[in-house]
Structure formats: C-alpha cells, structure tokens
Amino acid sequence: MKQLNIALVGQPNVGKSMLINSISDSRLRVGNFSGVTVEKAEVSFDFHGVSIRIIDLPGTYSLNDYTQDERVTKEFLENEDYDMIINVVDATNLERNLFLTTQLLEFNKKMIVALNMMDEAKKEGMCINEEQLGNILGVPCVKVSAATKQGVGKLVNRIVDFSNFDFEGTKLIYSEVVEEEIRNIVEFLEEKNFDSKLDYRVLALKLLQEDKSTYKKMHDEPIWIELLPIIREALNHLYLHYNTKNIDEIFDEEKAAFAKGAALETLECSTCKSINTTEKVDSVLIHKIFGIPIFLFLMWGLFQLTFEVGSIPMDWIDAFFISLGEYAKTIFGDGALGSLIADGAIAGVGAVVLFLPNIVILFFGIALLETTGYMSRVAFLLDGFFHKFGLHGKSFIPLVTGFGCSVPAYMSARTLKNDKDRLITLFIIGFMSCGAKLPVYVLFAGAFFGPEKAGNVLFAIYIIGAILGLIAAKILKVFVFKGKDEPFVMEMPKYRMPSFKLIWHTVVTKALMYLKKAGTFILAASVLIWFASNYPKNEELIGSFETKIQLAVSDEEKTSLENELKKAKLEASYLGIVGKATEPLFAPLGFDWRMTVALETGLAAKEVVVSTLGVLYALGDEVDEGNGSLMEEIRKNIPFASAVSFIFFVMIYLPCFAASIVFAKESGSYKYLAYLFVFTTSVAWIISFIAYRITLMLL
C-alpha cells in the first residue's frame, strides 16, 4: 500500500486542529516533539488504497527562529521526510495568512492550500477565486470548512490525486532584483554540479536570507571559497537597491508584497458585516478602562467554578483514597508493608488524582475563552503593564492560575511561545500562593491576629506574594534571561462560536498529560517522604510507649500517649535528623527544628505542613488549620517575628513535588528545576531574614 506522509502547517487560530479532527474523526495520537514541550498530533488512515499519515505541526506566524514553535516547524520541514505540505489558511484573513504561505513555497515541495473557514467568509460577503489563487501560487487550492466538514472529502481526494503527479514547482516570484541574484547563485551551483539535498533555488534563497544552519553546512564544503564572493556581491546589490542592510526586512517586504498581490487578484468582498460586529464587541471587551475589570470578573467566575464546583468531587476522591488506604492495611496489615502501600503509594497517587477535577474545569474554561478569540485580546490588553516587569501579556493566565494550583499553572504557561518569556513566567508562578498554602496562612493568621483581622492578613499575604513575583520577574529579566525585548505580535481573530468538540479534545489531552507527568513522579516522591519519616525504627522507644499506652486508664490519656509516640518517632526519623541538622541554616530566620521539619515535609505537599506541626506539638496528625489547641501551641512556642518569617518562607519556597516535576517538564530540562530550587530557596531565605529583623525592630 502506498504511504503518504503529510505536514499540516498554518498560523495560529486558522482551525488546523478542527480540520485534522474532521479528517480523522478524532483518531488522533497526541504527544510531544522529541526534547521539547511543543505538542505533536498525528493521525493515520487509509483512503482509496493509500495509507495517509498527517503530522499537525505547531501553529506559527512565520518560519523564523524566534519561538520554540517556529523552530520545531522549521526543523521538521527542513530535515524530516514527508511527501506533501497542507497549508491551512484562514479564508477571512487571506492576505495575512498568505505571508506564511510564501515561506512554505520557498521549500519548493508539493503543497495544497486549504482555504478554511469558507462558511464564515461567505457570511462576510467574501468570494475567493481558488483556481486563480492556485495559478498564482503554483499549487492547488481547496475551499473547506472544518466546522461544517464541507470540502473535507474533496481535500482528501485532492491529496491522493496530487500525490500521483510529478510536481512542476511553485510559482513564488520575487522582484527582478532578487530573482536576478537567485539565478546567479543557481547557475553557479549547476556549473559545479553541487550535490545538495535541497533544490538549488531553495538553497540560493537560504543563502541570500542568511540562514544560519545553511551557512554552517556550506562553510565546510570546498565550493564555499568560490561561492562566498558571489553571495557578498548579491547581498550588496540588494542592500543598495532597498537602501537597508536588514536582509529580514528586505525579504519580509518581498513576501508581504507577493501575499498582498495574490489576495488582491483573487479576493472580492461585497460586505464586511462581521468585521463591524467584531469591532463593536472589542470596543467594550478591550476598552482601556472597562477591559481589565471585565476580564477579572470572568476569571473570578472561572476560579469560583474551578474551586467551588471542583471541591465536590475532590471530597469524594479524597474519601475514596482514604478508604482504599484503610482497606490496603486490612490486607497487608499495619506493619511496614501496609504503611508503605497505604501511606506512601496510595496517598501519593491520591494527591495527584485529587486535583484532577480542578484541572478539568480550569482548562475547560480557558479553552472556551480561547476558541472564541477572547484570550488573544486579553493578552494584548495586559501586555503593556506586564512588559514593564519583563513579562508577556499571555503570562497573566499562568500567574492567575497559580493562585489555585501550581500544576495547571505550569502547564498553561506553554501558551507562551518564546523561551525566555515562558521561563521567566515559570520561575515566578510559585510566588502566587496556591490553595495548598492557604491552611498554613489561616493557621498562623488565626493564631497571631485573631479571626477579626485574619481576612485582611490573608489578603495582604496574597498581594505581597504577587508583588514580590513581579519584582523577581524584573530581576530575572535584567540579570538572568537577558536579551532584547521582542515585539508583542498578536493577531485578533474574529469572535467565533466555541467548538465543543475541540474543547473536549483539549481538556482530555491536558488531563491525561497531567496524570502522566505528575502521577509517575509523585508516587516515587511520596514513598521517599514516607520512608524518611518512618525510618530508622527505634524499637526500644516504640516498646516503651506501647507499654504506657496499654497501661493508660482513659481514652484521653491513651490518645495523648499515641500523639507523643508519633512526635518521638518523627523526631528520631531521618526527616527529623535532617531537620535538626539543617536547623542552624534557619536559625537566623527564627526557626526551631520543628518549623524546619514542617518546611521540609512541605516539599512533598504544602497541605502536610499543618499536620506535621500537629505531630511535632504532640497533638496528632488529624489536626487542621482551625484547631484551637494547635493555635495555642504555636502562640506559646513560636515568637511573633518567627511566625512572620515562616509565612514569608512558605510564600516563596519551592512548590510541592507534583508541581516541581511538572515545572521540570514544561521548562524543558531538569537543570531548571535545580535552578528553581536555588532561586526560590535563596529568595525565601533573604526575604524571611529581612522580615524577621524588621519585625524584631518594630516589636
């Protein structure tokens, strides 16, 4: 059976995902490109005796090296083995989309242009002569609508038919001055009979466009010595003609002119009602004064749904895993094996699954806003403010999400395509206090400020964390992720009805990725924490307490002794030993060994900080942030300045294991996790030290 490998390429928001879903009926395989976090979707199916495999490449405005998406798409098109390109074009924005088309034509590969969203184009009174456009480009053009599936069958038929014919080449024509220099280089390569995988015209264009990878490859060729003077002369000719030495600007102007000419020759527009409607809606939603409050209200509503509605199945999931752990202990006993399975493995898996409802609801809401075209406008609206701190407008979503849970926040940072923008955002998400830190804040605010002031204190904690995050972003931008600020380029797609099929696919994909990424590692981390807090066993200590417990005359005395045993076991464990060993490092912050151990258990999950303090103050591990006895113990044993310092440290230091692992995956390397540990720990220590000293001075 004949095999066809097809690369699906297009700009963002042109409906590529919906088109590949329409072609495949959701028979998709989703993963990541090797070595990067960029998502990869593939579909394979048979049609009229031909086996067709379509690879959906990342949406990209151009084939430069600015973003990770652009690099992945460009490298695939240059180096991978494929038979044809399907270029998906938004028919309602023809001229803008044809800019990428001109870059694809430079590869001189078999290509079909899929004019998508024709249903919307017709509503706007647009008429495109696809045959004329095909004659101009030198490749077939097919009208389709992924939303209604009109023309999809014709597109697949055209793919098969086109694969059976020899390709005569594209018709991308530049101005005479550029074409003259292309001919000079091509003629030289032909005279030398140069062995090249690339078409001579494609190679000549890459040389004129100063493509770095091409220059590196050609530099080692013997022909390079003779070729270099020809290239220099050609570039000088272009510089002189265009009155600039910016080669990107020269070719961008050439491609834009070709795209504009092609659009003018083939597009007629009788009415543009939808454009006016879009402008009317935009006048409200991206208004200078009302735009941000409207967005904040929508995000507030989304987070209310996420954490209020999400808390219902969370309670069920929590209860299920608790009962599952108890059942495991009935099978394996209360010994080491039973504790390992129940308290280590099952509790670890439960910690991951517990947040799944939140993630599903959150990504459903974000996908809903994205598919309507609203998120692009919000990023545009906020970019000016965030730019002052070295951030991108799109950073807002991950940062706001971080107030709920760092795991989906790190995952949503992949909407940032530029590496530096994404890394800066990833590094400061932890400053946005997640929901798991709230019990710690509530406990200390209640203990030292009372219920009447606790609300204001909590609000101040969250605001201070966000401000520190923005300052940290500016510092990272200036000293670590240096580089020239890139222009903020964001197209404004027209408002559209959401595609629930596409939203469903997005939510399911994100949820499965979360379970895969977080679940495998948190299990190992949970087992490690279980081991560190339960070993080494002190049989003599346990024996003496068990004797006392058996001799206890009341349930109250028995419970008190059991809590004392838990405290003694934790103190004698590896975790307790590490806590006491690292106590001198935290002494300048006013921490004792108990607070140090609580912070270290918080590396697994911030929720366990409160229960760890409960164990260490001999109150048991069943206490919560509202426990009066624990508040009393904290007031008696922890000075006020130490409590302030502790709150700041919890606010800033490394997130939980699940979030840390997702951070490593999304950043692209575990070395960044090491940097995050050093960065957050150092900043947390410095800020806590300053807070401790200032508080002591004020008391």
Stockholm file with secondary structure:
# STOCKHOLM 1.0

chainA/1-699         MKQLNIALVGQPNVGKSMLINSISDSRLRVGNFSGVTVEKAEVSFDFHGVSIRIIDLPGTYSLNDYTQDERVTKEFLENEDYDMIINVVDATNLERNLFLTTQLLEFNKKMIVALNMMDEAKKEGMCINEEQLGNILGVPCVKVSAATKQGVGKLVNRIVDFSNFDFEGTKLIYSEVVEEEIRNIVEFLEEKNFDSKLDYRVLALKLLQEDKSTYKKMHDEPIWIELLPIIREALNHLYLHYNTKNIDEIFDEEKAAFAKGAALETLECSTCKSINTTEKVDSVLIHKIFGIPIFLFLMWGLFQLTFEVGSIPMDWIDAFFISLGEYAKTIFGDGALGSLIADGAIAGVGAVVLFLPNIVILFFGIALLETTGYMSRVAFLLDGFFHKFGLHGKSFIPLVTGFGCSVPAYMSARTLKNDKDRLITLFIIGFMSCGAKLPVYVLFAGAFFGPEKAGNVLFAIYIIGAILGLIAAKILKVFVFKGKDEPFVMEMPKYRMPSFKLIWHTVVTKALMYLKKAGTFILAASVLIWFASNYPKNEELIGSFETKIQLAVSDEEKTSLENELKKAKLEASYLGIVGKATEPLFAPLGFDWRMTVALETGLAAKEVVVSTLGVLYALGDEVDEGNGSLMEEIRKNIPFASAVSFIFFVMIYLPCFAASIVFAKESGSYKYLAYLFVFTTSVAWIISFIAYRITLMLL
#=GR chainA/1-699 SS CEEEEEEEEECTTSSHHHHHHHHHTTCEEEEECTTSCCEEEEEEEEETTEEEEEEECCCCSSSSSSSHHHHHHHHHHHHSCCSEEEEEEEGGGHHHHHHHHHHHHTTCCCEEEEEECHHHHHHTTEEECHHHHHHHHTSCEEECBTTTTBTHHHHHHHHHHHHTSCCCCCCCCCCHHHHHHHHHHHHHHHHHTCCCSSCHHHHHHHHHTTCHHHHHHHHTSTTHHHHHHHHHHHHHHHHHHHTCCCHHHHHHHHHHHHHHHHHHHHEEESCCHHHHHHHHHHHHHTCTTTHHHHHHHHHHHHHHIIIIITHHHHHHHHHHHHHHHHHHHHHHCSSHHHHIIIIIIIHHHHHHHTTHHHHHHHHHHHHHHHHTTHHHHHHHHHHHHHHTTTCCGGGHHHHHHHTTCHHHHHHHGGGCCSHHHHHHHHHHGGGSCCGGGHHHHHHHHHHHHCHHHHHHHHHHHHHHHHHHHHHHHHHHHHHTSCCCCCCCCCCCCCCCCCCHHHHHHHHHHHHHHHHHHHHHHHHHHHHHHHHHHHCSCCHHHHHHHHHHHHTCSSHHHHHHHHHHHHHHHHHHSHHHHHHHHSHHHHGGGTCCHHHHHHHHHTTTCTTHHHHHHHHHTTSCTTCCTTCHHHHHHHHHHSCHHHHHHHHHHHHHSCCCHHHHHHHHHHHTCHHHHHHHHHHHHHHHHHHHHHHHHHHHHHC
#=GC SS_cons         CEEEEEEEEECTTSSHHHHHHHHHTTCEEEEECTTSCCEEEEEEEEETTEEEEEEECCCCSSSSSSSHHHHHHHHHHHHSCCSEEEEEEEGGGHHHHHHHHHHHHTTCCCEEEEEECHHHHHHTTEEECHHHHHHHHTSCEEECBTTTTBTHHHHHHHHHHHHTSCCCCCCCCCCHHHHHHHHHHHHHHHHHTCCCSSCHHHHHHHHHTTCHHHHHHHHTSTTHHHHHHHHHHHHHHHHHHHTCCCHHHHHHHHHHHHHHHHHHHHEEESCCHHHHHHHHHHHHHTCTTTHHHHHHHHHHHHHHIIIIITHHHHHHHHHHHHHHHHHHHHHHCSSHHHHIIIIIIIHHHHHHHTTHHHHHHHHHHHHHHHHTTHHHHHHHHHHHHHHTTTCCGGGHHHHHHHTTCHHHHHHHGGGCCSHHHHHHHHHHGGGSCCGGGHHHHHHHHHHHHCHHHHHHHHHHHHHHHHHHHHHHHHHHHHHTSCCCCCCCCCCCCCCCCCCHHHHHHHHHHHHHHHHHHHHHHHHHHHHHHHHHHHCSCCHHHHHHHHHHHHTCSSHHHHHHHHHHHHHHHHHHSHHHHHHHHSHHHHGGGTCCHHHHHHHHHTTTCTTHHHHHHHHHTTSCTTCCTTCHHHHHHHHHHSCHHHHHHHHHHHHHSCCCHHHHHHHHHHHTCHHHHHHHHHHHHHHHHHHHHHHHHHHHHHC
//
